Amino acid sequence: MTNETTPAPNFIRNQVRDEIEGGQVTKIVTRFPPEPNGFLHIGHAKSICLNFGLAEQMGGECHLRFDDTNPAKEEQAYIDAIKEDVTWLGFEWAGPVRFASDYFDQLYTWAQHLMREGKAYVDDLSPDEIREYRGTLTAPGTPSPYRERSAEENLDLLARMREGEFGESEKVVRAKIDMASPNINLRDPILYRIRHASHHQTGDKWKIYPSYDFTHGQSDAIEGVTHSICTLEFEDHRPLYEWFLNNLPVPAKPRQIEFARLNLDYTLTSKRKLKLLVDEQIVDGWDDPRMPTISGMRRRGYTPTSIRKFCEMIGVTRADGGLVDIAMLTHAIRSDLEDNAPRAMCVLKPLKVVLTNVPEDHKEMYEVPGHPAREDMTMRKVPFTRELYIDQDDFMVDAPKKFFRLAPGKEVRLRNSYVIRCDEVIKDAAGDISELHCSVDFDTLGKNPEGRKVKGVIHWVSADHGLPVEVRLYDNLFTVEQPDRDKDVDFLEHLNPESLVVCQAIGEPSLAEATPESRFQFERVGYFCADRHDSTPEHLVFNRTVGLKDSWAKIKQKG
């Protein structure tokens, strides 16, 4: 089992290092090529860290290139979000932001080249007919009746397609490769489709748009990319990637290498399904803190360091390792925040405590470390008064023997303060507990009481000085490990009804200084982040990033 002292496997990094040391490659050039049809998710983070990380480690460069070949599904908002995500993760792309659409003129010229060479043609078959003619995994395809058109006719039809003379689906451009190939991707794949749609980069210049397969490898070649790193679902496309490079006058011959994609339990990474969650308003946008998007994780309180650490922990292999335990991800953020998040006290379910032997105007001010192990963090001031709030979960009327918190007649220590004893339970007309009357042992500040042992320590907030805050308790969005595994069951049936619980809480006064995206450990509760959109000085909103318990650390110890 991989731990934090043993580097995770990364066969691509080892392979590239060997190529550089052996002189086959002088400078590595990678690229991260997202399609701007949605926000990036944790699976993309693995690819970002791999591509940009390799370039950083090997003295090369990584390009950011948008695969913008389908204007019907793409938006400028997605482009802006992707650029922000890459920058937030701490990476810089080499040169300007690139777009596949930058190369549309060159791709068109190369389509003409293939037609002159007798290696591409315009096909009039409908989409359904093309699928039927393509054959199956066990039966070869059937050549289109339009496959043998002359180069002159194909070039003429291509030009007329470009001018918008034909309707969508009336014609496509296909490569002429091998309709009997066992690899269906080589059975005359589509190069161009007619799309009467305005493009976010090129406007209304084009009425035809290239396919991903016809765009990707040639864009890599134009940019001088040395290693085209992609996930395993593109392995069957590699022969086509190489066919285009070998049959076109490209300036370079990049090499495609595949790796296993990230599959995280209790998580969906299908952009189509994530978009459905957004469109149906099941979540509050692409950056909802329950979403596995990078922007959602950022809003929840994840740090760039934690995401990069997680991607390093899981490693890079060719073998599909199955589901990655989400506890690995929460371990990465928890260990980061444990070291770096200042502490504060916040009571999520307030229960009033009146300290009967404390004068009404009494006020003590404690100076408490911002972090128990960080002298560089500012001390915080915590006021102690006659009336306090504790958490309802820290009191029980009929407490079991091993309940070391507050109960009638029992004692507990207030964190950084005195030992108190519960003397009386006050109930309202409905029989519900409204407040506790307790007494303070003033001889216990910073020391144990004489002759008795007090095991429990609870957090608290002054009722007079506490800040009302909204706390959003986020949990997994789904209740099962693989929400979309069963194709006969709608994945929405596995939504977790408790994925968001909102508390009207009371926080200590130091939280008034919280700015959006500032992170804290609420002592005894968990790690929280001030919401980057909704939190204001007048209305503080904190999102739970992760709880205090680290199940992955326990798993590693057992391993």
VEXVOSE-237603 format. One record per residue (C-alpha): residue number from 0; x, y, z. Coordinates in nm, 4 decimals. Each point is the difference from the previous one (the first is absolute). Example, Ala and Ser with C-alpha at 12.3 -4.5 7.8 and 13.67 -1.06 7.14 Angstrom:
   seq          X          Y          Z
     0     1.2300    -0.4500     0.7800
     1     0.1370     0.3440    -0.0660
//
This chain:
   seq          X          Y          Z
     0     0.0000     0.0000     0.0000
     1     0.1351     0.3440    -0.0957
     2     0.0715     0.2353     0.2870
     3     0.1233     0.3572     0.0210
     4     0.3676    -0.1003     0.0205
     5    -0.0036    -0.2398    -0.2956
     6    -0.0447     0.1761    -0.3370
     7    -0.3105    -0.1136    -0.1843
     8     0.0581    -0.1783    -0.3321
     9     0.0165     0.2206    -0.3090
    10     0.1046    -0.2006    -0.3046
    11    -0.0259     0.3003    -0.2335
    12     0.2400     0.2065     0.2081
    13     0.2472    -0.2901     0.0055
    14    -0.0368    -0.0511    -0.3748
    15     0.0519     0.3662    -0.0859
    16     0.3005     0.0218     0.2306
    17     0.1557    -0.2979    -0.1804
    18    -0.0675     0.1611    -0.3388
    19     0.1644     0.3254     0.1042
    20     0.2999    -0.1774     0.1519
    21     0.0276    -0.2185    -0.3126
    22    -0.0084     0.2995    -0.2339
    23    -0.3216    -0.0967    -0.1827
    24    -0.1647     0.3207     0.1256
    25     0.1789     0.3253     0.0710
    26    -0.2921     0.1982     0.1407
    27    -0.3343    -0.1388     0.1072
    28    -0.3121     0.1865    -0.1150
    29    -0.3366    -0.1095     0.1389
    30    -0.3467     0.1468    -0.0255
    31    -0.3223     0.0092     0.1969
    32    -0.2850     0.0052    -0.2551
    33    -0.3446     0.0338     0.1660
    34    -0.3209     0.0439    -0.1962
    35    -0.1729     0.3160     0.1299
    36    -0.3399    -0.1655     0.0463
    37    -0.0041    -0.0099     0.3810
    38     0.2097     0.0609     0.3092
    39     0.3080    -0.2069     0.0801
    40    -0.0313    -0.2777     0.2591
    41     0.2359    -0.2013     0.2206
    42     0.0785    -0.2355    -0.2903
    43     0.1239     0.2972    -0.2007
    44     0.2098     0.1030     0.2996
    45     0.1924    -0.3265    -0.0350
    46     0.0675     0.0780    -0.3666
    47     0.0959     0.3603     0.0790
    48     0.2454    -0.1102     0.2679
    49     0.1445    -0.2648    -0.2315
    50     0.0470     0.2203    -0.3061
    51     0.1095     0.3191     0.1720
    52     0.1915    -0.1921     0.2653
    53     0.2052    -0.1934    -0.2565
    54     0.0892     0.3214    -0.1777
    55     0.1055     0.1622     0.3276
    56     0.2051    -0.2979     0.1160
    57     0.1706    -0.0626    -0.3349
    58     0.0791     0.3589    -0.0966
    59    -0.2566     0.0042    -0.2792
    60    -0.3192     0.1886    -0.0672
    61    -0.3720    -0.0705     0.0041
    62    -0.2587     0.1648    -0.2219
    63    -0.3590     0.0785     0.0888
    64    -0.2050    -0.0698    -0.3134
    65    -0.3770    -0.0004    -0.0209
    66    -0.1473    -0.2757    -0.2151
    67    -0.2720     0.2282    -0.1346
    68    -0.1378    -0.1970    -0.2951
    69    -0.3661    -0.0130     0.1089
    70    -0.1385     0.3541     0.0322
    71    -0.3493    -0.1247     0.0878
    72     0.1171    -0.1152     0.3446
    73     0.2762     0.2485     0.0786
    74    -0.0081     0.3294     0.1897
    75     0.2394     0.2785     0.0871
    76    -0.0970    -0.0466     0.3659
    77     0.1491    -0.3499    -0.0100
    78     0.3214     0.1307    -0.1552
    79     0.0355     0.2621     0.2723
    80    -0.0688    -0.2549     0.2770
    81     0.2549    -0.2477    -0.1377
    82     0.2721     0.2648    -0.0212
    83    -0.0758     0.1037     0.3580
    84     0.0126    -0.3615     0.1224
    85     0.3400    -0.0699    -0.1577
    86     0.1415     0.3222     0.1438
    87    -0.1491    -0.0669     0.3434
    88     0.1630    -0.3439     0.0072
    89     0.3319     0.1799    -0.0342
    90     0.0955    -0.0714    -0.3614
    91     0.1045     0.2298    -0.2845
    92    -0.0437    -0.0880    -0.3644
    93     0.2692     0.0812    -0.2522
    94    -0.0771     0.2796    -0.2437
    95    -0.3529     0.1194    -0.0737
    96    -0.3174    -0.1976     0.0595
    97    -0.0479    -0.2086    -0.3134
    98    -0.3141    -0.1173    -0.1758
    99    -0.0509    -0.2823    -0.2466
   100    -0.1941     0.2612    -0.1985
   101     0.3312     0.1842    -0.0512
   102     0.0838    -0.2834    -0.2425
   103    -0.3304    -0.0258    -0.1906
   104     0.1513     0.1464    -0.3185
   105     0.2931    -0.2436     0.0109
   106    -0.2296    -0.2951     0.0731
   107    -0.2157     0.0929    -0.2981
   108     0.3096     0.0101    -0.2196
   109     0.0990    -0.3437     0.1277
   110    -0.3476    -0.1359    -0.0754
   111     0.0484     0.1206    -0.3568
   112     0.3402    -0.1727    -0.0036
   113    -0.1573    -0.3322     0.0992
   114    -0.2607     0.0366    -0.2736
   115     0.2657     0.0641    -0.2643
   116     0.1829    -0.3096     0.1246
   117    -0.3184    -0.2073    -0.0259
   118    -0.0134    -0.0441     0.3776
   119    -0.3152     0.1967     0.0839
   120    -0.3433     0.0493    -0.1519
   121    -0.3348     0.1723     0.0467
   122    -0.2717    -0.2432     0.1063
   123    -0.3748     0.0543    -0.0452
   124    -0.1084    -0.2826     0.2326
   125    -0.2176     0.1015     0.2941
   126     0.1324    -0.0418     0.3554
   127    -0.2097    -0.3133     0.0455
   128     0.1248    -0.1455    -0.3300
   129     0.3604     0.0725     0.0934
   130    -0.0452    -0.1915     0.3246
   131    -0.1610    -0.2886    -0.1867
   132     0.2704    -0.0106    -0.2688
   133     0.2769     0.0114     0.2592
   134    -0.0703    -0.3578     0.1110
   135     0.0515    -0.1493     0.3446
   136     0.2805    -0.1322     0.2157
   137    -0.0441    -0.3403    -0.1639
   138    -0.1029     0.1009    -0.3537
   139     0.1909     0.2239    -0.2443
   140    -0.1464     0.3233    -0.1296
   141    -0.1431     0.0665    -0.3455
   142     0.1584     0.2673    -0.2214
   143    -0.2193     0.3036    -0.0621
   144    -0.1332     0.0298    -0.3569
   145     0.1606     0.3481    -0.0031
   146     0.3434    -0.1277     0.0974
   147     0.1454     0.0083    -0.3504
   148    -0.0865     0.3556    -0.0928
   149     0.2761     0.1741    -0.1917
   150     0.2373     0.2411     0.1692
   151    -0.1474     0.2859    -0.2073
   152    -0.3574    -0.0764     0.1079
   153     0.1027    -0.0370     0.3636
   154     0.1894     0.3301    -0.0001
   155    -0.2955     0.1760    -0.1597
   156    -0.2466    -0.1430     0.2515
   157     0.2323     0.0865     0.2892
   158     0.0170     0.3626    -0.1120
   159    -0.3791     0.0163    -0.0327
   160    -0.0410    -0.1563     0.3458
   161     0.2266     0.2707     0.1375
   162    -0.2131     0.2686    -0.1598
   163    -0.3143    -0.1337     0.1667
   164    -0.1713    -0.1298    -0.3125
   165    -0.1186    -0.3204     0.1721
   166    -0.2044    -0.0652     0.3119
   167     0.1254    -0.1684     0.3139
   168     0.0346    -0.3806    -0.0350
   169    -0.0327     0.0192    -0.3799
   170     0.3679    -0.0686    -0.0510
   171     0.3148    -0.0818     0.1961
   172     0.3656    -0.0341    -0.0895
   173     0.1565    -0.3379     0.0757
   174     0.3521    -0.1388    -0.0163
   175     0.0424    -0.2966    -0.2335
   176     0.1842    -0.2597     0.2070
   177    -0.1310    -0.3545     0.0449
   178    -0.3667    -0.0997     0.0367
   179     0.1056    -0.3530     0.0979
   180     0.2409     0.1043     0.2757
   181    -0.0518    -0.1771     0.3336
   182     0.0389     0.3457     0.1548
   183    -0.3303     0.1756    -0.0709
   184     0.1702     0.3388     0.0386
   185     0.1811    -0.0699    -0.3308
   186    -0.3190    -0.0729    -0.1953
   187    -0.0045     0.3268    -0.1910
   188    -0.0321     0.2359     0.2977
   189    -0.1741     0.3363    -0.0349
   190     0.2247     0.3019    -0.0488
   191    -0.2586     0.2793    -0.0372
   192    -0.3663     0.0572     0.0840
   193    -0.2233     0.2833    -0.1142
   194    -0.0953     0.2299     0.2888
   195    -0.1887     0.3227    -0.0630
   196     0.1064     0.1391     0.3358
   197     0.1913     0.3093     0.1035
   198     0.3321    -0.0745     0.1675
   199     0.1248     0.1819     0.3099
   200     0.3422     0.0576    -0.1633
   201    -0.0608     0.0054    -0.3757
   202    -0.3513     0.1432    -0.0156
   203    -0.1900    -0.0967    -0.3165
   204     0.3064    -0.0686    -0.2145
   205    -0.0497    -0.3770    -0.0093
   206    -0.3002    -0.2159    -0.0911
   207     0.1974    -0.3212     0.0471
   208     0.1885    -0.1097     0.3094
   209     0.2702    -0.2668     0.0319
   210    -0.0386    -0.3075     0.2182
   211     0.2069    -0.0505     0.3133
   212     0.2023    -0.2787    -0.1664
   213     0.0859     0.2163    -0.3000
   214     0.0908     0.2961     0.2190
   215     0.1920    -0.1342     0.2928
   216     0.3138    -0.1596    -0.1395
   217     0.0518     0.2681    -0.2619
   218    -0.0348     0.2732     0.2630
   219     0.2642    -0.1818     0.2043
   220     0.2253    -0.0146    -0.3045
   221    -0.0427     0.3694    -0.0812
   222     0.0929     0.0932     0.3570
   223     0.3027    -0.2312     0.0149
   224    -0.1515    -0.2127     0.2779
   225     0.2272    -0.2967     0.0718
   226    -0.2340    -0.2054     0.2202
   227    -0.3766    -0.0082    -0.0392
   228    -0.1078    -0.1414     0.3359
   229    -0.3602    -0.1175     0.0254
   230    -0.2187    -0.2494     0.1817
   231    -0.0427    -0.3640    -0.0977
   232    -0.3286     0.0472    -0.1860
   233     0.2085     0.1580    -0.2777
   234     0.2246    -0.3051    -0.0391
   235    -0.2110    -0.1329    -0.2892
   236     0.0254     0.3426    -0.1636
   237     0.3801    -0.0055    -0.0027
   238     0.0274    -0.1805    -0.3385
   239    -0.2187     0.2742    -0.1497
   240     0.2047     0.2710     0.1740
   241     0.3108    -0.1489    -0.1602
   242    -0.1667    -0.0540    -0.3411
   243    -0.0701     0.3715    -0.0340
   244     0.3554     0.0926     0.1022
   245     0.1432    -0.2488    -0.2513
   246    -0.2238     0.1106    -0.2865
   247     0.0230     0.3760     0.0364
   248     0.2971     0.2369    -0.0452
   249     0.0099     0.0851     0.3709
   250     0.3025     0.1769     0.1515
   251     0.0444    -0.2470     0.2902
   252    -0.0971    -0.3495     0.1134
   253    -0.1228     0.0081     0.3608
   254    -0.0520    -0.3272     0.1835
   255    -0.3195    -0.0962     0.1808
   256     0.0272    -0.1699     0.3412
   257    -0.3037    -0.1175     0.1943
   258    -0.0521    -0.0266     0.3753
   259    -0.2820    -0.1217     0.2232
   260    -0.2617     0.2622     0.0777
   261    -0.1027     0.0854     0.3541
   262    -0.3095    -0.1748     0.1339
   263    -0.0905     0.1346     0.3442
   264    -0.2653    -0.1688     0.2098
   265    -0.3234     0.1832     0.0894
   266     0.0794     0.2328    -0.2909
   267    -0.1107     0.0606    -0.3590
   268     0.2406     0.1452    -0.2560
   269    -0.2197    -0.0156    -0.3101
   270    -0.0318     0.3592    -0.1203
   271    -0.3369    -0.0838    -0.1528
   272    -0.1335    -0.1209     0.3345
   273     0.1598     0.2845     0.1910
   274    -0.1628     0.2441    -0.2415
   275    -0.3341    -0.1696     0.0627
   276     0.0425     0.0588     0.3748
   277     0.0593     0.3672    -0.0747
   278    -0.2767     0.0397    -0.2580
   279    -0.2574    -0.1728     0.2225
   280     0.1097     0.2219     0.2928
   281     0.0741    -0.3048     0.2129
   282     0.3183     0.1832     0.0955
   283     0.0734     0.3702     0.0229
   284     0.2028     0.0310    -0.3206
   285     0.3248    -0.1498    -0.1241
   286     0.1838     0.1259     0.3090
   287    -0.2404    -0.1457     0.2548
   288     0.2264    -0.1337     0.2792
   289    -0.1488    -0.3480    -0.0456
   290     0.1113    -0.0141    -0.3632
   291     0.3296    -0.1746    -0.0903
   292     0.0949     0.2989    -0.2139
   293     0.3214     0.1820     0.0812
   294    -0.1984     0.3193     0.0600
   295    -0.2434    -0.1888     0.2240
   296     0.2846    -0.1513     0.2015
   297     0.1602     0.3423     0.0266
   298    -0.3244     0.1482     0.1317
   299    -0.0289    -0.2838     0.2504
   300     0.3445     0.0830     0.1366
   301     0.2414    -0.2289    -0.1798
   302     0.3414     0.1498    -0.0642
   303     0.2126    -0.0249    -0.3151
   304     0.2649    -0.1757     0.2104
   305    -0.2440    -0.2674     0.1154
   306    -0.1271    -0.0753    -0.3510
   307     0.3518    -0.0223    -0.1398
   308     0.1021    -0.2215     0.2924
   309    -0.2967    -0.2301    -0.0631
   310     0.0889    -0.0307    -0.3686
   311     0.3551    -0.0927     0.0972
   312    -0.1257    -0.2549     0.2548
   313    -0.2128    -0.1919    -0.2506
   314     0.2808    -0.0217    -0.2543
   315    -0.0119    -0.0570    -0.3762
   316    -0.0332    -0.3508    -0.1398
   317    -0.1302    -0.1683    -0.3124
   318    -0.2038    -0.2526     0.1935
   319    -0.3506     0.0937     0.1048
   320     0.0342    -0.0068     0.3770
   321    -0.3746     0.0088     0.0617
   322    -0.1568     0.2435     0.2411
   323     0.2216     0.2340     0.1992
   324    -0.1145     0.0371     0.3605
   325    -0.1322     0.3524     0.0559
   326     0.1659    -0.0221     0.3428
   327     0.3324     0.0541    -0.1809
   328    -0.1274     0.3342    -0.1249
   329    -0.1309     0.1080     0.3388
   330     0.3267    -0.1132     0.1597
   331     0.1920     0.2313    -0.2351
   332    -0.2021     0.3087     0.0949
   333    -0.0225    -0.0912     0.3675
   334     0.3775    -0.0372     0.0369
   335     0.0519     0.3348    -0.1778
   336    -0.2518     0.1836     0.2184
   337     0.1229    -0.1701     0.3170
   338     0.3338     0.1746    -0.0558
   339    -0.1246     0.3306    -0.1385
   340    -0.3538     0.0853     0.1101
   341    -0.0369     0.2325     0.3017
   342    -0.2269    -0.1198     0.2792
   343    -0.3281     0.1458     0.1206
   344    -0.2997    -0.1100     0.2039
   345    -0.3465    -0.0181    -0.1553
   346    -0.3141    -0.1528     0.1494
   347    -0.2155    -0.1552    -0.2717
   348    -0.3028    -0.0868     0.2158
   349    -0.0045     0.2590     0.2773
   350    -0.1190    -0.0874     0.3502
   351     0.0066     0.2867     0.2493
   352     0.1973    -0.0380     0.3221
   353    -0.0385     0.2438     0.2913
   354     0.2900    -0.0053     0.2454
   355    -0.1862     0.0812     0.3198
   356     0.3035     0.0837     0.2137
   357     0.1399     0.2458    -0.2555
   358    -0.1048     0.3669     0.0334
   359    -0.2205     0.1345    -0.2825
   360     0.2592     0.2590    -0.1038
   361     0.2931    -0.2419     0.0208
   362     0.2343    -0.0155    -0.3004
   363     0.3369    -0.1679    -0.0330
   364     0.2045     0.0111    -0.3184
   365     0.2161    -0.3000    -0.0822
   366     0.2887     0.0206    -0.2440
   367    -0.0027    -0.3296    -0.1873
   368     0.2448    -0.1257    -0.2673
   369    -0.1220     0.0289    -0.3582
   370     0.1533    -0.3446    -0.0573
   371     0.1396    -0.2362     0.2658
   372     0.3209    -0.0659    -0.1965
   373     0.0452     0.3271    -0.1905
   374     0.1613     0.2890     0.1838
   375    -0.0226     0.2093    -0.3170
   376    -0.3810     0.0111     0.0238
   377    -0.1610     0.2891     0.1832
   378    -0.1384    -0.0615     0.3476
   379    -0.3771     0.0368     0.0204
   380    -0.2082     0.1506     0.2790
   381    -0.2848    -0.2079     0.1434
   382    -0.2405     0.1706     0.2468
   383    -0.1433    -0.1923     0.2961
   384    -0.3303     0.1234     0.1468
   385    -0.2848    -0.1126     0.2274
   386    -0.2100    -0.1306    -0.2915
   387     0.1456    -0.2389    -0.2556
   388    -0.1062    -0.2328    -0.2772
   389     0.1098    -0.3600    -0.0190
   390    -0.0996    -0.2588    -0.2601
   391    -0.3170    -0.1976     0.0654
   392     0.1908    -0.3206    -0.0771
   393     0.2300     0.0678     0.2950
   394    -0.2810    -0.0448     0.2537
   395    -0.2118    -0.3007     0.0931
   396    -0.2583    -0.0310     0.2753
   397     0.0418    -0.3753     0.0324
   398     0.3650    -0.0374    -0.0926
   399     0.1593    -0.3450    -0.0376
   400     0.3060    -0.0835     0.2055
   401     0.2566     0.0898    -0.2689
   402    -0.1614     0.3308    -0.0931
   403     0.2720     0.2393     0.1120
   404    -0.1807     0.3212    -0.0830
   405    -0.2587     0.1929     0.2006
   406    -0.2885    -0.1621     0.1900
   407    -0.2020     0.0860     0.3114
   408     0.2354     0.0027     0.2997
   409     0.3008    -0.0670    -0.2240
   410     0.3027     0.2175    -0.0735
   411     0.1721     0.0913    -0.3227
   412     0.2740     0.2427    -0.0972
   413    -0.0729     0.2892    -0.2298
   414     0.2820     0.0096    -0.2553
   415     0.2727     0.2462     0.1085
   416    -0.2095     0.0892     0.3067
   417    -0.1477    -0.1313     0.3244
   418    -0.1630    -0.3231     0.1108
   419    -0.3772     0.0375     0.0353
   420    -0.2686    -0.2213     0.1602
   421    -0.3577    -0.0345    -0.1214
   422    -0.2310     0.0766     0.2943
   423    -0.3404     0.0454    -0.1613
   424    -0.1748    -0.0743    -0.3290
   425    -0.2591     0.2600    -0.1037
   426    -0.2779    -0.1101    -0.2345
   427    -0.2628     0.1968    -0.1915
   428    -0.3767    -0.0557    -0.0027
   429     0.0388    -0.2728    -0.2624
   430     0.2437    -0.1915     0.2159
   431     0.3028     0.0803    -0.2146
   432     0.3271     0.1104     0.1585
   433     0.0328     0.3762    -0.0307
   434     0.3120     0.0641     0.2086
   435     0.2354    -0.1450     0.2600
   436     0.0934     0.1565     0.3300
   437     0.3576    -0.0818     0.0903
   438     0.2637     0.1091     0.2485
   439     0.3677     0.0763    -0.0547
   440     0.2926    -0.1325     0.1999
   441     0.2174     0.3141    -0.0083
   442     0.3022    -0.1945     0.1219
   443     0.0309    -0.1991    -0.3228
   444     0.1264     0.2526    -0.2543
   445     0.3040    -0.1643    -0.1556
   446     0.0083    -0.2806     0.2555
   447    -0.1909    -0.3096     0.1062
   448    -0.2522     0.0127     0.2853
   449     0.1084    -0.1244     0.3409
   450    -0.0823    -0.3627     0.0779
   451    -0.2012    -0.0876    -0.3096
   452     0.0596    -0.0795    -0.3650
   453    -0.1885     0.1801    -0.2782
   454     0.0393    -0.1792    -0.3328
   455    -0.2217     0.2001    -0.2318
   456     0.0889     0.3235    -0.1833
   457    -0.2645     0.1834    -0.2036
   458    -0.0015     0.3105    -0.2182
   459    -0.2141     0.3029     0.0763
   460    -0.0674     0.3603    -0.1019
   461    -0.0946     0.3055     0.2065
   462    -0.3698     0.0788    -0.0443
   463     0.0703     0.3745     0.0265
   464     0.2833     0.0089    -0.2536
   465    -0.0691    -0.2937    -0.2325
   466    -0.0590     0.0578    -0.3703
   467    -0.3067    -0.1414    -0.1766
   468     0.1312    -0.1987    -0.2981
   469    -0.1522    -0.2279    -0.2597
   470     0.1729    -0.3369    -0.0201
   471    -0.0593    -0.2318    -0.2939
   472     0.0768    -0.3629     0.0741
   473     0.0855    -0.1689    -0.3292
   474     0.0203    -0.3748    -0.0495
   475     0.0299    -0.2357    -0.2989
   476    -0.2558     0.0799    -0.2676
   477    -0.0753    -0.3712    -0.0500
   478    -0.0702    -0.2849     0.2407
   479     0.1654    -0.2791    -0.2017
   480     0.3585    -0.0534    -0.1150
   481    -0.0846    -0.0086    -0.3723
   482    -0.3114     0.2102    -0.0616
   483    -0.0198    -0.0822    -0.3711
   484     0.1134    -0.3625     0.0079
   485    -0.3482    -0.1490    -0.0475
   486    -0.1161     0.1091    -0.3464
   487    -0.3571    -0.1001     0.0830
   488    -0.0195     0.2405     0.2957
   489     0.0012     0.3792    -0.0353
   490     0.3076     0.1288     0.1813
   491    -0.2172     0.2758     0.1480
   492    -0.1671    -0.2628     0.2160
   493     0.3259    -0.0231     0.1961
   494     0.0060     0.3683     0.1009
   495     0.0792     0.0533     0.3665
   496    -0.2835     0.1983     0.1653
   497     0.2461     0.0993     0.2748
   498     0.2676     0.1311    -0.2381
   499    -0.0662     0.3519     0.1320
   500    -0.1173     0.0906     0.3509
   501    -0.0061     0.3677     0.0981
   502     0.0596     0.1086     0.3619
   503    -0.0506     0.3409     0.1563
   504     0.3052    -0.0071     0.2226
   505     0.1883     0.2254     0.2416
   506     0.3700     0.0643    -0.0580
   507     0.2689     0.1615     0.2127
   508     0.0702     0.3717    -0.0666
   509     0.3296    -0.0645    -0.1846
   510    -0.2013    -0.1364    -0.2942
   511    -0.1111     0.3563    -0.0786
   512     0.3326     0.0349    -0.1805
   513    -0.0771    -0.2915    -0.2351
   514     0.0272     0.0885    -0.3674
   515    -0.1375    -0.2092    -0.2875
   516     0.2002    -0.3228    -0.0408
   517     0.1672     0.0331     0.3402
   518     0.0161    -0.3399     0.1681
   519    -0.0310    -0.1038     0.3637
   520    -0.0109    -0.2993     0.2221
   521    -0.3089     0.0340     0.2131
   522     0.1322    -0.1772     0.3069
   523    -0.1535    -0.3421     0.0614
   524    -0.2220     0.0424    -0.3073
   525     0.1953     0.0014    -0.3273
   526     0.1591     0.2195    -0.2650
   527    -0.1978     0.2846    -0.1522
   528     0.0410     0.2645    -0.2679
   529    -0.1665     0.3403    -0.0321
   530    -0.2161    -0.0249    -0.3133
   531     0.1674     0.1872    -0.2848
   532    -0.3318     0.1253    -0.1421
   533    -0.2499     0.0312     0.2832
   534     0.2058     0.0914     0.3059
   535     0.0110     0.3714     0.0874
   536     0.0980     0.1904     0.3173
   537    -0.3709     0.0471     0.0662
   538    -0.0940    -0.3631    -0.0658
   539     0.2786    -0.2520     0.0589
   540    -0.0466    -0.3332    -0.1776
   541     0.2298    -0.2966     0.0607
   542     0.0115    -0.3210    -0.2022
   543     0.1123    -0.3224     0.1609
   544     0.2973    -0.1249    -0.1973
   545     0.0587    -0.3218     0.1921
   546    -0.0439    -0.1436     0.3483
   547     0.2766    -0.0671     0.2492
   548     0.0129    -0.3790    -0.0242
   549     0.2486    -0.1366    -0.2530
   550    -0.1063    -0.3449    -0.1148
   551     0.2746    -0.0194    -0.2637
   552     0.2737     0.0503     0.2593
   553    -0.1433    -0.2946     0.1944
   554    -0.0099    -0.2110    -0.3170
   555     0.3671     0.0795    -0.0690
   556     0.0987    -0.0961     0.3535
   557    -0.1716    -0.3371    -0.0417
   558     0.1694    -0.0471    -0.3366
//
